[in-house]
Amino acid sequence: MKKFAHILIGILFISANIYGQEYMTRSGYIWFYSQTPVEDIKAHNRQVACILDTETGEVGVTLLMKSFEFKKALMQRDFNRQYVESDKYPKSTFEGKITDLSKEDFSEAGKYNVPVSGKLTIHGVTNKINTDVTLTVKEDNVIAVKAMFITSPADYDIDIPKVMREKIAKEIEVNVDFELKKR
């Protein structure tokens, strides 16, 4: 399955040169937030690759789990070793599509709120994700992408040790902030 995801994202990047109106970045920004009465945890990743085809609505995102940065080094170490096992599962991917593309015309500058549906893979587990995304089409062949969704470590078979369950939220807020440039 992991090999399939890599091949699919590769095909998206190759097809970007042949068809459609392709926008991409290799420096997208994703951060997540866990809030509990005991501790708040926030991690940032500014090395996210994303490609969007505005004609087909297809979107692909990939990132290295080890690229998440935490305020505390111990949190970062535990995140990579114990929770997401980033040596075993180094990447996270999203493969999706704008679900109602016929209503939008991205040739005009402006702000568009669009539903996106796809498959998110973390820790070797794939789940369906549906979220609303705000696309801001700018005059200079740039599209800003913003989204937020909630997910759970349990949905991706990430085991939280009993002693840490009070410090890590059962639901994690994930935020996306990309600036895609036309290819």
N, C-alpha and C positions, 0 to 999 in steps of 0.2 A: 504494500500500500504506500509506503514511504517513497519507493522508487517511482510509483505512478504519479504521486504529487510533484516530484521533482521534474518528471518528464512533462507533465501538464503545464507547469509554470515555464519550463523551457520553451514549449510550443507557443505559449502566449507571447514570450519575448521575441521569438523568431517571427511569428505572424505579425508582430507589430511593424515590421519592416515592409510587409507586403500589403496589408489591408487596413482599412479603418482610420480613424482619428485617434492615434495613440498618445497617451500622456503617461509620464513615468517619473519616478524618483528613486534614488538609492539612499536618501538621507531623510526618510520619513521618521516621524516621532510618535511612539506609542508609550503610554505610561499606564500603570495600574495602581489601584489604591485599595487598601484593606483597612477598615476602621473597626476597632473593638474598644470596649471600655478600658482595656489593659494597655493597648498599644496601637498606633497608626503606622502602617507600612506603605511606602510609596517607592516605586522603582521606575526608572526611565530608560528607554532605548531609542537612540537617535540614528540607528543604522538599519532602518527598515526599507526594503525594496517594495515598490508597488507599481503596477501597471494598470491602466484603465483604458478601455476602448469605448469611446463615446458613441460609436455607431452600433456596436453589438451589446453594450452594457456590461461586458465581461470585465472582471477585476481579479487580479492576483496579487497576493501579498506574501512576503516571506521575510523571516528574521531569525537571527541567531539568538538562542536563549541566553547565552553567556554575555550578550551585549547589554543586558539589563543592569543598570547601576543603582545601587542602594546607598543610603546615607551611612549605614553601618556595614563594615566589611564582613562581620560575622553573619549578618542577614544574607548578604550576597553569596557567601560560601555555602550556607545551609540551603538557600534557594537552588543553587546549581547542583549540589551533591545529593541532598536528601529529598527534595521535593520534586523538581522537574527532571532531575537526573540528566543534565544537559550533555554529559559525555555519551550517554546512551541515546538520547533524543535531542540532538543539537539544534534542530530547527522547529519553528512553528510556521504553519502556512494557513492562508485563507484563499479559497477558490470560490468565487461567487459571481453574481450578476445583479444588475439593476432590474427589479422584477416587473416594472411597468414603464419601459423605456419609450413606448409610443406616445406618452403624454409630454415628453420633454424634447426641447430643441436646444442643445448645448452650443449652437452656433452663435447665440446671443449672450452678451455679457449679462450676468445677473446671478441671483442666488436660487438654487433649486434644492428642494427637500425631496429625496427619493428613497424608496424602500429598497434594501439590498438583502438578498438571501444567498446563503452559501454554506460551505463546509469549513469549519475551523479545526485544525489539527494541532494539538498540544500533547506532549508526553506520549506520543504514539496513538492517541485516541482522537477520533474524528466525530464531531457533533455538528448538527445543523444550527446555523445562527441566522436570525432575522433581525435586522435593525434599520433604523432610519439614518440616513447619511445626508449631511448638508454639503452640497457642491457649490462653490462660488467660482463662476467662470469670470476670469479677468480679461481685460483687453490685450494683454501681452502674451497670449498663448499659454496661460497658467491657469490651473484649476486647483483651488484650495479645497481640501477634503477634511471634514470634521465629523466625528461620530463618537458615541458612547454606548456601551452595552454592559450588561451584568452577566457574569459567569461564575461558576463554582469550581474549586479545585476537585471536588468529588466527581464532577462530570467528566473529568479527564484522568480519573484513577490516580490522582495525586493524594497520597496518604499523609495526613498531618498527624504527627505523634501526639499522644494523649496530653503530654506536658505542654504542648504548644497550642492546643485547640482554643484556649482562651485569648491567645495573642493574634491568631489569624482568623479573619472573618470567613464565614461560610460562603458568602457571596462577595466577589471581587468586582470593582468597577474598572472597566478597561476603556481608555480614551485614545482616540486616533486623531492625528493632526498631520496631514501631508500637504505639501505643495508640489503638484505634478506639473511638469513642463512638457510641451508638445515635442514629440520626437521628430 
